[in-house]
Every structure is written in C-alpha cells, then in structure tokens.
Amino acid sequence: MQLRLVVEYEGTSYQGWQLQPTGPTIQEILERALATALRESIRIRGAGRTDAGVHAWGQVVAAPVTSVPDDLDRLRRSLNALTPDDVAIREVTVVDDAFDPRRDASSRVYEYRILTTHAPSLFWRPWSWHFSRPLDADAMHAAAQALVGEHDFAALCGADPAAPDRTTMRRVLVSAVTREPPLLVYRVEATAFLKHMVRNIVGTLVEVGLGERPADSMLALLASRDRTQAGPTAPAIGLVLREVRYEGRSAPARPKS
C-alpha cells in the first residue's frame, strides 16, 4: 500500500523538489520525516518536480509503506512536528500500489503572482515578483488566451539535458491573467508542463504588458519554436503549484485565509 500526502511548502530555502547534492530539497525533508515517523526507509514520488524557489499549495505525494498506521491523523501531526515551519502536510490518506501521482494526474494548475506597486511589500515578498513599472493586464490576458489548446511550446521551454528528445507538445486548458490588487495573477492549467514553461510564459507576458511585444504575437512565437524569440524567464519566487487534478477530482484546495 501507499500513503498519499497533500503537501504545501514555501520553496524559498530549497533547491526544488527533487533530491540534490547541492542543498536541501522538499523530497529530502519529507523522506526524512517519514522515515523517522514510520521507522522505515521510504522513497517518495511527487506529482510535480518544482524548481528551486518555487512554492506549492497542493503538491501530491505517494509514499510506499510496508504497513499503514492505524491513526493517519496522528501520523499527519507527527510529520508536521518533524518538518520545518515552511513545509506542511495537509492530508494523509491511503491509496493502492498502482497510484502514481505524476502519471495519473489529469492536469496541474500553476499560479504566478506579480506585485504591481511602487514600493516592495514585506508581506508579499516571499510569494510574488515585485514589478514597479505599469503593466497592461488586459493585453497580457489577451496574449495568454492564445496559449489555450494543444501547441508546440518549444519557444517557451527551458533547456532540459535530462530529456533532450522529449516532445514539446502540450495541451493547455486554462491560461488567464486577472487583477487581484495589489497583484496580477497568471493562472495556467495544462495536462503537463515543460521545464521553466510557466516562468517563460510570464516573462513573455510581461513584455506584452510593457508594450514591447504585441498581444496578438503569441501564436507566431509558438510557430517559431525559437526560445530566443520569447521573453526572459521570470523569477521562481512568484510561482506556486496550486493544485493537481486526477480525472476531474481535485486535490483539496488551500484553506481560505
């Protein structure tokens, strides 16, 4: 059997999700906590391999175990006591051995926050890219809408030495920019994402918002398949893995504040 965890974390202090020799990762923190709580070595799998500095409110994790504890709520509390304050386990449930959090996901939802104020904010600093220049949110939204559907996203893909031959075709279900003062929020849902894809989209949308790129240029950019024709990669700090969905059933949403 496996345990299914729903985890949120602030990624600021971590080298991403996946185990790395260069510093702490979310996978390392969770595996250490599980090993202590369950007294066995456990190798977990996550639904999304978030990069260094990227956050999550709904990461889904599978943890194979030799036996299932009787009190899962007590296990959740124990895991939260064993993890740092910037990692929180929201749910622990039991799933069968066939469950694969990455391959079984029907889609993933990411959000990117841009703080659009003259002065930086200590409150929003860990969760947003502070951008003090005016941005045309309507133009950004119009450009974002063009990404909905199945396209080749090679022009918006970061180099991935681990998968040089992987297809760059992806299906985007939602792509929208909304005003949520003092923020602009970009929401994107897709069946799968490429390396740095969301951050490259945001960097390109910001150029649209500045008037440096036409709002109707996105399809031509995709057709070029040329990464050098797109905008810069936006900082990791504003990106959150919001939710992972499984055949129409959502992972529990982040509690409203």
CORCOR-V760467 format. One line per field, one symbol per residue. burial: I if it has 16 or more other C-alpha atoms within 10 Angstrom, else O. Layout:
BEGIN
burial = ???
END
This chain:
BEGIN
burial = IIIIIIIIIIIIOIIIIIOOOOOIIIIIIIIIIIOOOIOOOIIIIIIIIIIIIIIIIIIIIIIIIOOOOOOOOOIIOIIIOIIOOOIIIIIIOIIOOOIIIIOOIIIIIIIIIIIIOOOOOOOIOOIIIIIOOOIOIIIIIIIIIIIIOOOIIIIIIOOOOOOOOOOIOIIIIIIIIOOOOOIIIIIIIIIIIIIIIIIIIIIIIIIIIIOOIIIIOIOOIIOIIOIOOIIIIIIIIIIIIIIIIOOOOOIOOOOOO
END
